[in-house]
């Protein structure tokens, strides 16, 4: 099935920045909303951010508002997550996903995503 590929994770000190990238097949990318989820050790996977097909509308979970920015380049079939002012609580495995639904109500839910990447680890030291 369709496989997404994340990159850009790594180790960073608190206050630092990272940019995650996610590549998707060109045959489906522009037809799907894209989202980022994360899962910290011992915790459930949670919604982080999502972007509509056109890129005109974005959604964020409260803890990352003002610090993270999701964007997409449809010409490159790539979605990004720019993470600034990172905190230790941002430490998690970050997953990229694609959904054929729209709106925050569905894009916050894991079960609404059709395709997923393998995940990339982000570790923020204090």
C-alpha positions in Angstrom: 0.0 0.0 0.0 1.0 3.7 -0.1 3.9 4.4 2.3 4.9 7.7 3.6 8.5 8.5 4.5 9.5 10.8 7.3 12.9 12.4 7.9 14.5 15.1 10.0 14.2 13.8 13.5 17.0 13.9 15.9 18.4 15.1 19.2 18.1 18.8 20.1 18.4 20.9 23.3 15.5 22.7 24.8 14.8 25.9 22.9 16.2 24.5 19.6 14.5 23.7 16.3 14.0 20.9 13.9 12.2 20.5 10.6 10.5 17.2 9.8 9.7 16.3 6.2 7.3 13.7 4.9 7.3 12.5 1.3 4.2 10.9 -0.3 3.5 9.4 -3.7 2.6 12.1 -6.2 -0.4 10.1 -7.4 -2.2 10.7 -4.1 -0.6 13.7 -2.3 -2.7 16.5 -3.6 -5.9 14.6 -3.0 -5.2 14.2 0.7 -5.0 16.3 3.8 -1.8 15.6 5.7 -1.3 15.4 9.4 1.4 14.8 12.1 0.9 12.7 15.2 3.3 11.9 18.0 3.7 9.2 20.6 5.8 9.6 23.7 7.0 6.6 25.7 4.1 5.2 27.8 1.6 7.5 26.3 -1.1 7.2 23.6 -0.5 8.6 20.1 -1.8 12.2 19.9 -2.7 14.6 17.2 -0.1 17.4 16.6 -1.1 19.3 13.4 -2.9 18.9 10.1 -3.1 20.8 6.8 -5.9 20.8 4.2 -5.3 19.7 0.7 -4.8 23.2 -0.6 -2.6 24.2 2.3 -4.8 27.2 3.0 -6.0 26.0 6.4 -4.1 24.4 9.2 -4.9 22.9 12.6 -2.8 22.5 15.7 -3.1 21.0 19.1 -2.9 23.6 21.9 0.5 22.6 23.3 2.3 23.4 20.0 0.4 26.5 18.9 2.8 29.3 18.2 5.8 27.0 18.1 5.1 24.5 15.3 4.2 25.2 11.7 2.8 22.7 9.3 3.2 23.4 5.6 3.1 21.5 2.3 4.7 21.8 -1.1 2.3 20.1 -3.5 4.8 20.4 -6.4 7.3 18.3 -4.3 4.7 16.0 -2.8 6.1 16.9 0.6 4.7 18.0 3.9 6.8 19.7 6.6 6.6 20.3 10.3 8.8 23.2 11.5 9.3 22.9 15.2 10.7 25.8 17.1 11.2 26.5 20.8 11.3 22.8 21.5 10.5 21.5 25.0 11.4 18.2 26.7 7.7 17.3 26.6 7.9 17.4 22.8 10.0 14.3 22.9 8.3 11.5 21.0 8.2 9.5 17.8 6.5 11.7 15.2 4.4 10.1 12.5 3.2 11.6 9.2 -0.2 10.5 7.8 -2.6 11.2 4.9 -6.3 11.5 5.2 -9.1 11.9 2.6 -11.3 13.7 5.1 -11.4 17.4 6.0 -12.0 19.5 9.0 -10.6 19.4 12.5 -13.2 17.0 13.7 -12.0 14.2 11.7 -8.3 15.2 11.2 -7.7 14.9 14.9 -8.5 11.2 14.8 -6.0 8.5 13.9 -8.7 6.3 12.5 -9.5 8.9 9.8 -6.0 8.5 8.2 -5.5 6.2 5.3 -1.7 6.0 5.1 1.1 6.3 7.6 4.9 6.7 7.7 7.2 4.6 9.9 7.9 7.5 12.3 11.0 9.6 13.1 12.2 10.1 16.6 12.6 13.6 18.2 14.4 13.9 21.5 14.6 17.2 23.4 17.0 17.4 26.3 16.5 19.8 29.2 
